Amino acid sequence: MCTSALCLVCLSLLFRTSLSCFQCFVDVPDGLRLCWGHILTEHNVRNVDACFRKLDRIFNNNERVIEAGRVGGGYDKQLKELLDAEILPMVEEFHEKLNKDTVYEERLQTAADNFIAAASKLPRVSGCFPPCGFQSAGAVYNCVTCQYDSCEFPLDCPFKEINVTENSRSQIWCEVPFHLPDDIEVIWSVAEEKTQQVDQFKEVTAGVDRLYSIPSTSLQHQGTYQCEIYSGQRSIVRLYYYLTVTPQDVEGHTELQEIFDLSLVPGGRLLPEPAGSPPSLLLLLLPSPLLLTACLTALLLLLFLSLGALYWSTKPEQTHHADGDEDLAF
C-alpha cells in the first residue's frame, strides 16, 4: 500500500506521459480519490496502478473521446463541465471504498460513452483556411495537448495581380476567407516595386476600412499595396496586391489592333458577324462592297469628266495661236 503523497506523484507522472481529455479536465487529486479503492478481482488486492491503466485505455487512448473533444474556441469549458458531471459523482461515491475492477470497468466505460455523446453535440468550427493568416477562430481543441491547435499558416499571403487602365477608378479589397475579430485595425501601405519586404513599404492610411480606392489611377500609382490587419496590437494577416497601370493611349491602340486582327481572315476578307451580335466598330467604319463599287465608279467618272473639261478648255487657245501665226506670215 502506498501513501497518498506517493500515489499523487505516480498519478501526476502518468498524466504527463499520456494526456487526453481526462487529464486535461480532471484534477490529479480527484483522480487519486477515484482509483483509491480499485480491487483486482483475480487476486483480491487493491491496485491503484491498474485503475490508472484502465483510465488510460478508456479515456486517454480512445480516439472517440479525443475526436469528441475537438471543439471550437471557448468550448473547452463546456468539455470540463461535461466530464466533471460524469467523474466527480463517482469520485465521491468511490472515495475510500473498495470496489472490484469489473465495477470500475463498467462505470468508467459508461462515463466515457456519455461524455462522447454530449461533447459531440458542442459546436464545431470550419477549421483552417489556407494559405495564410493567424486564424484563432479556426483553432480546434486538442485533448492530447490540452490546448488549441493553431492553423500554423504564414502571416504573409501570396501576391494578387490587379490590372487597370490609366485614368480609371481602382478599388482594392482586403478580403480573407476566415472570420475576423471585431476589434480589427487595417493599415494600408505601398511600395514602388513588387516586393514583400516590410521595410520597403510606406504607410498611407490606417483605420477600419478594408477598401482602398483610387479615384483616377495614374502611372505613379503602379506598385505593391499591402493590407495588414491587426487585432489587439497583434498582426493577423498581411495581403499583397500588385497594381499594374496601362497607359490609356497604348490601351486604345491595343484594343483597335486586336479588333482588326480578329476581324480579318487570310486574304484580307472580314469575318462574318455572329448572329444577333452588335456590329463591331471596325465594321461600322468600313463600307459595304456595293457602296465601295459605287464610290469607285463615281470617282472614275469624275476623273474622266475633269480630263475632258481640261482638254476642251485648252483647244480653242491653241487654235487662236495658230491663226496669229498665219497673219504674221502674210
Summary of the structure (lengths in Angstrom):
residues: 330
radius of gyration: 43.9
end to end distance: 169.1
largest distance: 170.9
contacts: 868
relative contact order: 0.08
helix: 47%
strand: 22%
